[in-house]
């Protein structure tokens, strides 16, 4: 399966706000093919994110903690 086409379709739909017909025209596909690509992209994204949802740990959580502690210390300095 060519995941790059599914990713492009998902980006066009969610971030560019294009309709299925507009995506089909842009990618030179049928509307049904766009629906199929979007369905696969959503399933792939869900499977990719599922371990993080189950564990409750964000990817790169060490980086996140350092940003949080930096933000907290900056807020203390502003007070």
N, C-alpha and C positions, 0 to 999 in steps of 0.2 A: 504494500500500500504506500502511495506517495503522500506522506504526511505534510509536505510543504504546501500542497494545494489545499488541504484541509485547513491548515493554519491561515493561509491567505484568505480563504472564504470566511473563516471565523473573524479575522481582523476587519474585513470589509463589512461584515454584518454588525459586529458589536461596537467597533470604534469609529467606523466611517458612516454607520447608519444606513447602509445601502439595503434595498429590498432584495428579495431572492431573485427577482427578474433583473435588477441592475447588476447583481453579482454575476448572474448567468451571462449577461451581455458582456461584462468586463472580462470574464474568464473564458468566454466562448464555450459555454457549457449549457446544457438544458437546466431548467429550473429543478427538475427531479435530481439531477446530478449534484446541484448545489445543496439541496436538502440532505442528500446522502453524505456529502462532504462535511456539512455542519454537524450532522448527527455523529459521525465518526470523530470529529474534532472534539465534541463535547464529551464523548465517552473516554477518549484518550486523556483529555484534561482532568476529568474526574478520577481516572485511574492514577494519573501522575500525582494528584494532590491528596488522594485518600490516605497515604501513610502519615502525612502531616496532620490531617484532620483527626485520625485515630490516636496519634501520639500526643497531640496538643502542643507540639514543638514546631516552631517556624523554621523554615530552611535558613541557614546561616544565623542561628539564634545567638551565637557569640557576638556577631557584629551588631545585632539588635540590642543586646544587653549593654554594649559599650555606648551605643547611641543614646539609650535610655539614661544611663548613668551620667553621660555628658550633659544631656538636656536637664537633668535634675540639678546638677551642680551649677549650670548656667542660670537656672531659675533662682537658686539660693543666692547667687551673686547679685541678681537684679533686685532682690528684696531689701 
